[in-house]
Amino acid sequence: MHIVGRQILEEMNGWAYRQTYENFGLDGAAASYSIDTRSSTNAFAQKWHAILQTKLGTSAYATVALASVVGSGSPPVMNAATAKNYRVTVTVHWSEITRPRTVTVATVRM
């Protein structure tokens, strides 16, 4: 649900810029990343996955998208000196009976 997605986003908002990708074991050499809690071996992703499955059922998972953002042109890689803004998007997926559900929360950090 949006509450769990918001909790993930709020936890990430407490991280410094570089921690946003480094906490997932990433080096920032790309302009965007996607983390799936079902397949990630990262401690944060695994913790969130367990919370989601406890609250929303065994089919629940989240994806976290990180993307460098610029006003125009191609976005720089995340670890570039010119990369000052990035978008964090958290999408929570779950099923209610037989209906798949999703909710997305996002922010731009500067």
N, C-alpha and C positions, 0 to 999 in steps of 0.2 A: 504494500500500500504506500500511499504518499508519505506516511509518517516514517516508515523505515527508510525510504529513499531520501527523505529530508534529513534523517539522522546520519546517513552515510555522507551526504553533501556537507552537513555541518561539521562532521569530524574532519573531512578533508579541508574545509575552510580554515581550520586551525593550523594547517601545515604551511610551511614556508614554500615559496615558488618551486624550488628544485625538489623539495620533498614530494611534491605532487606526482612526479614520475619516479623519483628515486625510491619512494616507499613501496613501489611495485616492482623494484628490481630493474627498472628501465634506465637507459643512459641519456635520454633526451635528444638523441640524434635523429629523431623523426619529428615531423610537424604534427602528428596525431598518433594516438594509441587507443586501443580498446581492450578492456579487461572484462572477462566473463567469470563470475564467481563459481560457475560450475567446473571450470577447467583450470583456473589459476591455482598455483601452489603457494601463492603469497599469503602471509598470515592475516593481513587485513581482509583480503577477499574471502578467505576461508571463514573468518569470524563473521563477516556479514552474511555469508551463505548460510551458516548455521542459524543465525538470528532469523533470516527470512524463512527458512524451512520450519522453524519452531512456530513462527507467527502466522505463516500463510500456507503451510503444507509442503510436502516433499517435492512438489513440482516447481516451487518458487526459486528464483535466482535473480541476480541483477547484472547489468552490464554498466561499466563505467567508461565513458568516452572522454578523452583528453584531447584538446585541439588548440594549437597555437592560433591566435587571431590577430589580423591586421586590418587596417581600414581599407587598403587596396593593394593589389598585387598578390604575389604568392606569400603565404605565411612562412616565417622562418622556422627552422627546427626549434624545438622547445629549449634546448640548451644554448642557443645562440645569444650573444650579447644584445641583439636587437629584439629578442622575443620578450616582450614585457606583459602581454595579455594572453590569457588562455581561457577557453570555455571548458567547464566540467559539466558533463551530462550524465545523470544517473537514471537508468530505466529499470524498473522493477517489473518482473514477469511472474504471474501466478495463474492458477486456474480456480474458478469457482464452479464446482460441480463439473460441467463439461465445457464451460465457457472460458476461453483464454482471456486474461486481463493484463493490461500494462498501464503503468503510470510513469511519467517522465518529469524529473525536476532538473533544473539547470541553473548555472550562474556563470558569469564572466568575472574572472579575477584579474586584478591589475596590480 
